[in-house]
Amino acid sequence: MKIQVALLAAMLALTGQVAAEEQAESKNAEQLAACTQMVEDNGLQGEEMQNFMSECMESAAKKDGDA
């Protein structure tokens, strides 16, 4: 019985961790799509596009870190 309870607790902990990782991946994908749309809207190309994407994704990561 103790083993079953321990296994259930471990499964619940892993489920929570997987859900948190999926949520983080979803936020990252949403931010990537938003940054990409801004690149397309502004017609950025080459190095200008790369710099913008880096800054856009970094600012999103910092904002998520503050939340």
C-alpha positions as CSV (number, residue, x, y, z in Angstrom):
1,M,0.0,0.0,0.0
2,K,2.8,2.4,0.8
3,I,4.4,1.7,-2.5
4,Q,1.2,2.5,-4.3
5,V,0.8,5.8,-2.5
6,A,4.4,6.7,-3.3
7,L,3.9,5.8,-6.9
8,L,0.7,7.8,-7.1
9,A,2.4,10.8,-5.5
10,A,5.3,10.6,-8.0
11,M,3.0,10.3,-10.9
12,L,1.1,13.4,-9.8
13,A,4.3,15.4,-9.3
14,L,5.5,14.4,-12.8
15,T,2.1,15.3,-14.3
16,G,2.4,18.8,-12.8
17,Q,5.9,19.2,-14.1
18,V,4.9,18.1,-17.6
19,A,1.9,20.5,-17.6
20,A,4.2,23.4,-16.5
21,E,6.7,22.6,-19.3
22,E,3.9,22.4,-21.9
23,Q,2.5,25.8,-20.7
24,A,6.0,27.3,-21.0
25,E,6.4,25.9,-24.5
26,S,3.0,27.3,-25.5
27,K,3.9,30.8,-24.3
28,N,7.2,30.6,-26.1
29,A,5.4,29.5,-29.3
30,E,2.9,32.3,-29.0
31,Q,5.7,34.9,-28.5
32,L,7.6,33.5,-31.5
33,A,4.5,33.9,-33.6
34,A,4.0,37.4,-32.4
35,C,7.6,38.4,-33.0
36,T,7.5,36.8,-36.5
37,Q,4.3,38.7,-37.3
38,M,6.0,42.0,-36.4
39,V,9.0,41.1,-38.6
40,E,6.6,40.5,-41.5
41,D,4.5,43.6,-40.8
42,N,7.7,45.7,-40.8
43,G,9.4,44.0,-43.8
44,L,12.5,43.3,-41.8
45,Q,15.2,41.1,-43.5
46,G,18.7,39.8,-42.9
47,E,20.6,41.1,-39.9
48,E,17.9,43.6,-39.0
49,M,15.4,40.7,-38.7
50,Q,17.8,38.6,-36.7
51,N,18.5,41.5,-34.2
52,F,14.8,42.2,-33.9
53,M,13.9,38.6,-33.2
54,S,16.7,38.2,-30.6
55,E,15.5,41.3,-28.8
56,C,11.8,40.4,-29.1
57,M,12.3,36.9,-27.7
58,E,14.7,38.1,-24.9
59,S,12.2,40.8,-23.8
60,A,9.5,38.1,-23.6
61,A,11.8,35.9,-21.5
62,K,12.6,38.7,-19.1
63,K,8.9,39.6,-18.9
64,D,8.0,35.9,-18.1
65,G,10.8,35.8,-15.5
66,D,9.3,38.8,-13.7
67,A,5.8,37.3,-13.6
